[in-house]
Amino acid sequence: MKNIAIVITRMIEGGAANIVRQIIKGGRGRFEFTLYTGTEDLPEGGLKDIENDADIIKISSMRRQVSPHNDFRSFLFLCREFRRKKFDVVHTHTSKAGVIGRLAARCGGIENIIHSTHGTIYSQDGKIHGVPNLNFYKRILLGADRFAGRKADFLTVLSRNEYDISAELSLSPPEKILVIPNGIDLNVFSYEAIATSRNASRRELGIKDEECLILNIGRLASEKGHSVLIEAFRRLGDGAGMSQKIRLGIVGDGPLKESLEKANDDLIRSGKLVFYGYDKDVRKYLSSSDIFTLPSFYEGFGIAVLEAMASGVPVIASNVGGIPEIIEDGVQGFLFERGDSEKLAGELQKLIKSPELRKKMGDNGVLRSKMFGTDAMLKKYYELYDK
């Protein structure tokens, strides 16, 4: 049985951490896993679900912000670990852990090194908190990323868009770049199961029959574009000219929660806007919703989009990252240019006014989502482990 080391900067809720969980759980009995992760923003008990599936080693110095002191400490720690434990494979995830982990793996004599980006920070959409803009510091990071790329055997990316960016920036030789889209558990996000629980879920959330629930699921952080969504929602007013009352529900937690709630207190007090907080099981929100929105400024792939589509909910999302490779504009939903709240409001209005269009796009989404199952994704990762 091969020993696999997985290195990730943070195991916060989100795409990269969820994929790591799927890799570890899906490979139980086939591989032995050791997870190395930073402790930043890690909630208490946040790794409980995988503690029986992997050895978990926390690295306090592994943090998102660039810090020569902490980053060098993380490198030395990992280098010693890899030299001592002689893993068959080191698989790094996200940018910081990717640079430090790949260099440490090569220093530690590891022969099979894989890095998964989970979205490139070097795209024009990649302006995210904690990552410097494309200035002197980001150019240093780019140089380090290129250097680390020469030490790895494979680079996996989420989309063709990310492949093109990675190849153009020489992050890895093109022949070593593999597209492995994110996948979801199609048994968990089953339209049939979710549809049958709709009435009970709406009663639990207090959604009236005549209300149209617009839903967003995501970390409350600047790159997710919640301010754009709320501005678009305000543009809809009281739903003049529409047959249904509207409500906006946001599921998630994060650094912007307090400021978003304070800035939109009027909508919250009126009941038109509800912040549901963090909930690991999002199925009741999806089964209650009529429209799903993802207004991100930056998105690697968009797991939440796939979950909504598999649940039969039409999607309106910003045209960034790998999202256009999931959604065909006008088929499973609509795409709009990031930051364009006016366009988002217009697309929302189309779907609010037409239950028939919502049903048609939702059905199309269910069919499309079947291309992105977890099994297909894991098969590709495990094939790399076995090389």
C-alpha positions as CSV (number, residue, x, y, z in Angstrom):
1,M,0.0,0.0,0.0
2,K,1.5,3.3,-1.1
3,N,2.1,6.1,1.4
4,I,0.8,9.5,0.3
5,A,1.6,12.8,1.8
6,I,-0.9,15.6,1.2
7,V,0.1,19.2,1.9
8,I,-2.4,22.1,1.9
9,T,-2.1,25.6,3.2
10,R,-5.5,25.7,5.0
11,M,-8.3,23.1,5.5
12,I,-11.1,25.7,5.6
13,E,-14.4,25.0,4.0
14,G,-14.2,25.4,0.3
15,G,-13.2,23.7,-3.0
16,A,-9.6,22.7,-2.3
17,A,-10.2,21.3,1.2
18,N,-13.3,19.5,0.0
19,I,-11.3,17.8,-2.8
20,V,-8.6,16.8,-0.3
21,R,-11.3,15.2,1.9
22,Q,-12.7,13.3,-1.1
23,I,-9.3,12.1,-2.1
24,I,-8.6,10.8,1.5
25,K,-12.0,9.2,2.1
26,G,-12.2,7.7,-1.4
27,G,-8.7,6.2,-1.1
28,R,-9.2,4.5,2.3
29,G,-7.9,0.9,2.1
30,R,-6.0,1.6,-1.1
31,F,-3.5,4.2,0.1
32,E,-2.2,5.4,3.5
33,F,-2.5,9.1,3.8
34,T,-0.7,11.7,6.0
35,L,-2.2,15.2,5.8
36,Y,0.0,18.3,6.5
37,T,-1.9,21.5,6.9
38,G,-1.7,24.9,8.5
39,T,-3.9,25.9,11.5
40,E,-5.0,29.3,10.2
41,D,-8.8,29.7,10.4
42,L,-9.2,26.0,11.2
43,P,-12.3,25.6,13.3
44,E,-12.3,23.4,16.4
45,G,-13.1,19.9,15.3
46,G,-12.7,20.9,11.7
47,L,-10.8,17.8,10.7
48,K,-12.8,15.3,12.8
49,D,-14.4,13.8,9.8
50,I,-11.1,12.5,8.4
51,E,-9.1,11.8,11.6
52,N,-9.7,8.1,11.2
53,D,-8.7,8.1,7.5
54,A,-5.3,9.9,7.7
55,D,-2.6,10.9,10.1
56,I,-3.0,14.7,10.5
57,I,0.0,16.9,11.2
58,K,-0.6,20.6,11.8
59,I,2.0,23.2,10.9
60,S,1.4,26.4,12.7
61,S,3.9,28.3,10.5
62,M,2.0,27.4,7.3
63,R,-0.1,30.5,6.7
64,R,-1.7,32.2,3.7
65,Q,0.2,35.5,3.9
66,V,3.7,35.6,2.5
67,S,6.2,35.6,5.4
68,P,9.9,34.6,4.7
69,H,10.3,33.6,8.3
70,N,7.2,31.4,8.6
71,D,7.6,30.0,5.0
72,F,11.2,28.9,5.7
73,R,10.1,27.3,8.9
74,S,7.4,25.3,7.1
75,F,9.9,24.3,4.4
76,L,12.4,23.0,6.9
77,F,9.8,21.1,8.8
78,L,8.4,19.4,5.7
79,C,11.9,18.7,4.3
80,R,12.8,16.8,7.6
81,E,9.4,14.9,7.5
82,F,9.9,13.8,3.9
83,R,13.5,12.7,4.4
84,R,12.4,10.7,7.5
85,K,9.2,9.1,6.2
86,K,10.1,8.5,2.5
87,F,6.6,8.9,1.1
88,D,5.8,7.3,-2.3
89,V,4.0,10.4,-3.4
90,V,3.7,14.0,-2.2
91,H,0.6,15.7,-3.4
92,T,0.4,19.5,-2.7
93,H,-2.6,21.7,-3.0
94,T,-3.1,25.5,-3.3
95,S,-0.4,28.1,-4.1
96,K,1.6,28.5,-0.8
97,A,1.7,24.8,0.1
98,G,2.5,24.1,-3.6
99,V,5.7,26.1,-3.6
100,I,6.9,25.1,-0.2
101,G,5.7,21.5,-0.4
102,R,7.2,20.8,-3.8
103,L,10.6,22.2,-2.9
104,A,10.6,20.3,0.4
105,A,9.6,17.1,-1.4
106,R,12.5,17.3,-3.8
107,C,14.8,18.2,-0.9
108,G,13.5,15.2,0.9
109,G,14.2,12.8,-2.0
110,I,10.6,12.2,-3.0
111,E,10.4,10.8,-6.5
112,N,6.7,11.3,-7.3
113,I,5.5,14.9,-6.7
114,I,2.1,16.2,-7.8
115,H,0.7,19.7,-7.4
116,S,-2.9,20.8,-7.7
117,T,-3.6,24.5,-8.1
118,H,-7.4,24.6,-7.5
119,G,-7.5,27.8,-9.5
120,T,-4.6,30.0,-10.6
121,I,-3.9,33.3,-8.7
122,Y,-2.2,34.6,-11.8
123,S,-5.3,35.1,-13.9
124,Q,-6.8,38.6,-14.3
125,D,-9.6,37.4,-11.9
126,G,-7.2,36.2,-9.3
127,K,-7.3,39.2,-7.0
128,I,-8.0,37.6,-3.6
129,H,-7.4,38.6,-0.1
130,G,-4.0,37.7,1.3
131,V,-2.4,37.4,-2.2
132,P,-0.5,40.4,-3.5
133,N,-1.4,41.9,-6.9
134,L,0.8,41.3,-9.9
135,N,3.5,43.6,-8.5
136,F,7.0,43.0,-7.2
137,Y,5.9,40.5,-4.6
138,K,3.6,38.6,-6.8
139,R,6.4,38.3,-9.4
140,I,8.6,36.8,-6.8
141,L,5.8,34.3,-6.1
142,L,5.5,33.6,-9.8
143,G,9.2,32.9,-10.1
144,A,9.1,30.6,-7.1
145,D,6.1,28.8,-8.6
146,R,7.9,28.3,-11.9
147,F,11.0,27.0,-10.0
148,A,8.9,24.6,-7.9
149,G,7.1,23.5,-11.1
150,R,10.4,22.2,-12.5
151,K,10.7,20.0,-9.3
152,A,7.3,18.3,-9.8
153,D,6.2,15.5,-12.0
154,F,2.7,16.7,-12.7
155,L,0.6,19.8,-12.4
156,T,-3.2,19.3,-12.3
157,V,-5.5,22.1,-13.1
158,L,-9.3,22.4,-13.0
159,S,-10.1,23.7,-16.4
160,R,-8.9,24.3,-19.9
161,N,-8.7,28.0,-19.1
162,E,-6.3,27.3,-16.2
163,Y,-4.3,24.9,-18.4
164,D,-3.7,27.7,-20.9
165,I,-2.7,30.2,-18.2
166,S,-0.3,27.7,-16.6
167,A,1.3,26.8,-19.9
168,E,1.7,30.4,-21.0
169,L,3.3,31.3,-17.7
170,S,5.6,28.3,-17.8
171,L,4.4,27.0,-14.5
172,S,5.1,23.5,-15.8
173,P,6.0,21.9,-19.1
174,P,2.7,21.6,-21.1
175,E,3.0,17.8,-21.3
176,K,3.0,17.6,-17.5
177,I,-0.1,19.6,-17.1
178,L,-3.3,17.6,-16.7
179,V,-6.9,18.9,-16.6
180,I,-8.8,17.2,-13.7
181,P,-12.1,19.0,-13.1
182,N,-13.6,18.9,-9.6
183,G,-16.3,16.3,-9.0
184,I,-19.3,16.0,-6.7
185,D,-21.0,13.0,-5.2
186,L,-24.0,12.5,-7.5
187,N,-25.6,10.2,-4.9
188,V,-25.6,12.9,-2.3
189,F,-26.7,15.7,-4.7
190,S,-29.5,13.7,-6.4
191,Y,-32.2,15.7,-8.0
192,E,-34.8,13.0,-7.2
193,A,-33.9,13.0,-3.5
194,I,-33.6,16.8,-3.2
195,A,-36.9,17.5,-5.0
196,T,-38.9,15.2,-2.7
197,S,-37.7,17.2,0.3
198,R,-38.6,20.6,-1.1
199,N,-41.8,21.3,0.8
200,A,-40.4,20.1,4.2
201,S,-37.2,22.2,3.6
202,R,-39.1,25.3,2.7
203,R,-41.3,25.0,5.8
204,E,-38.2,24.5,8.0
205,L,-36.6,27.7,6.5
206,G,-39.9,29.7,6.6
207,I,-40.2,30.1,2.9
208,K,-43.7,30.8,1.7
209,D,-45.2,29.0,-1.3
210,E,-45.5,32.3,-3.2
211,E,-41.8,33.3,-2.5
212,C,-38.9,32.9,-5.0
213,L,-35.8,32.1,-3.1
214,I,-32.5,33.3,-4.6
215,L,-29.7,31.3,-3.0
216,N,-25.9,31.8,-2.6
217,I,-23.6,29.4,-0.9
218,G,-20.0,30.5,-0.3
219,R,-17.4,31.8,2.1
220,L,-18.1,35.5,3.0
221,A,-14.9,36.8,1.5
222,S,-14.1,39.6,-0.9
223,E,-13.5,37.4,-3.9
224,K,-16.9,35.8,-3.7
225,G,-18.7,39.0,-4.8
226,H,-21.6,39.1,-2.2
227,S,-21.7,42.9,-2.5
228,V,-22.5,42.6,-6.2
229,L,-25.2,40.1,-5.5
230,I,-26.9,42.2,-2.9
231,E,-26.7,45.3,-5.1
232,A,-28.4,43.3,-7.9
233,F,-31.0,42.2,-5.4
234,R,-31.7,45.8,-4.4
235,R,-32.2,46.6,-8.1
236,L,-35.1,44.2,-8.2
237,G,-36.9,46.4,-5.6
238,D,-40.1,44.9,-4.4
239,G,-40.5,42.7,-7.4
240,A,-42.5,45.1,-9.4
241,G,-43.9,43.5,-12.5
242,M,-43.1,40.0,-11.1
243,S,-45.7,37.5,-9.9
244,Q,-43.7,36.3,-6.9
245,K,-42.2,37.8,-3.8
246,I,-38.5,37.4,-3.6
247,R,-36.0,36.6,-0.9
248,L,-32.3,36.3,-0.9
249,G,-30.6,33.6,1.2
250,I,-26.9,33.4,1.8
251,V,-25.3,30.3,3.4
252,G,-21.7,30.7,4.7
253,D,-19.4,32.4,7.1
254,G,-16.2,34.4,6.7
255,P,-14.4,37.6,7.4
256,L,-17.0,39.9,5.8
257,K,-20.0,38.5,7.7
258,E,-20.2,41.4,10.2
259,S,-19.7,44.2,7.6
260,L,-22.2,42.7,5.2
261,E,-24.9,42.3,7.9
262,K,-24.3,45.9,9.1
263,A,-24.4,47.4,5.6
264,N,-27.7,45.5,4.8
265,D,-29.5,45.8,8.1
266,D,-32.6,47.2,6.4
267,L,-33.0,44.1,4.2
268,I,-32.4,41.8,7.1
269,R,-35.0,43.4,9.3
270,S,-37.5,43.3,6.5
271,G,-36.9,39.6,6.1
272,K,-35.9,40.0,2.4
273,L,-32.3,39.0,3.1
274,V,-31.3,36.1,5.4
275,F,-27.8,35.1,6.4
276,Y,-28.1,31.5,7.3
277,G,-24.6,31.1,8.6
278,Y,-22.3,28.1,8.0
279,D,-23.9,24.7,7.5
280,K,-22.0,21.7,6.2
281,D,-25.1,20.1,4.7
282,V,-26.4,22.5,2.1
283,R,-29.0,20.2,0.6
284,K,-32.0,21.7,2.4
285,Y,-31.1,25.1,1.1
286,L,-30.7,23.9,-2.4
287,S,-34.0,22.0,-2.3
288,S,-35.7,25.1,-1.0
289,S,-34.3,27.4,-3.6
290,D,-35.6,28.6,-7.0
291,I,-32.4,30.2,-8.4
292,F,-28.7,29.8,-7.5
293,T,-26.2,32.6,-7.9
294,L,-22.4,32.7,-7.8
295,P,-21.2,36.3,-8.4
296,S,-17.5,35.6,-7.7
297,F,-14.7,37.8,-8.9
298,Y,-12.4,34.8,-8.8
299,E,-13.3,31.1,-9.0
300,G,-11.1,28.1,-9.8
301,F,-14.0,25.8,-10.8
302,G,-17.1,26.3,-8.8
303,I,-18.2,23.2,-6.8
304,A,-21.2,25.1,-5.5
305,V,-22.4,25.5,-9.1
306,L,-22.2,21.8,-9.8
307,E,-24.1,21.0,-6.6
308,A,-26.9,23.4,-7.6
309,M,-27.0,22.0,-11.1
310,A,-27.2,18.4,-9.8
311,S,-30.0,19.5,-7.6
312,G,-32.0,20.9,-10.5
313,V,-31.6,24.6,-9.7
314,P,-30.9,27.0,-12.5
315,V,-27.6,29.0,-12.0
316,I,-26.6,32.6,-12.7
317,A,-22.8,32.9,-12.3
318,S,-20.0,35.3,-13.2
319,N,-18.0,34.4,-16.3
320,V,-14.7,33.7,-14.5
321,G,-12.2,30.8,-14.2
322,G,-13.6,27.4,-15.1
323,I,-17.3,28.3,-14.7
324,P,-17.9,28.8,-18.5
325,E,-16.7,25.2,-18.9
326,I,-19.6,24.1,-16.7
327,I,-22.4,26.4,-17.7
328,E,-23.5,27.0,-21.2
329,D,-24.9,30.5,-21.2
330,G,-28.7,30.3,-21.8
331,V,-28.8,26.5,-21.3
332,Q,-28.3,25.6,-17.7
333,G,-28.5,29.2,-16.6
334,F,-26.9,32.5,-17.4
335,L,-23.4,34.0,-17.3
336,F,-22.5,37.6,-16.7
337,E,-19.3,39.7,-16.5
338,R,-17.9,39.8,-12.9
339,G,-19.0,42.9,-11.0
340,D,-21.9,43.7,-13.3
341,S,-24.8,44.0,-10.9
342,E,-27.1,45.4,-13.5
343,K,-26.7,42.4,-15.8
344,L,-27.1,40.1,-12.8
345,A,-30.3,41.8,-11.8
346,G,-31.6,41.5,-15.4
347,E,-30.9,37.7,-15.5
348,L,-32.5,37.2,-12.1
349,Q,-35.6,39.0,-13.3
350,K,-35.9,36.7,-16.3
351,L,-35.9,33.6,-14.1
352,I,-38.1,35.1,-11.4
353,K,-40.8,35.9,-14.0
354,S,-40.7,32.4,-15.7
355,P,-41.1,29.2,-13.6
356,E,-41.1,27.4,-17.0
357,L,-37.6,28.7,-17.8
358,R,-36.4,27.8,-14.3
359,K,-37.6,24.3,-14.8
360,K,-36.1,23.9,-18.2
361,M,-32.7,25.2,-17.2
362,G,-32.8,23.2,-14.0
363,D,-33.4,20.0,-16.0
364,N,-30.6,20.8,-18.3
365,G,-28.3,21.3,-15.3
366,V,-29.1,17.9,-13.9
367,L,-28.0,16.3,-17.2
368,R,-24.9,18.4,-17.4
369,S,-23.8,17.7,-13.8
370,K,-23.5,14.0,-14.6
371,M,-20.3,14.7,-16.4
372,F,-18.7,15.8,-13.1
373,G,-19.0,12.9,-10.7
374,T,-16.5,12.3,-7.9
375,D,-15.6,8.8,-9.2
376,A,-14.2,10.1,-12.4
377,M,-12.2,12.8,-10.7
378,L,-10.7,10.4,-8.1
379,K,-9.8,7.8,-10.7
380,K,-7.6,10.3,-12.4
381,Y,-5.8,11.3,-9.2
382,Y,-5.3,7.7,-8.1
383,E,-3.9,6.9,-11.5
384,L,-1.2,9.5,-10.9
385,Y,-0.4,8.0,-7.5
386,D,0.1,4.6,-9.1
387,K,2.5,5.8,-11.8
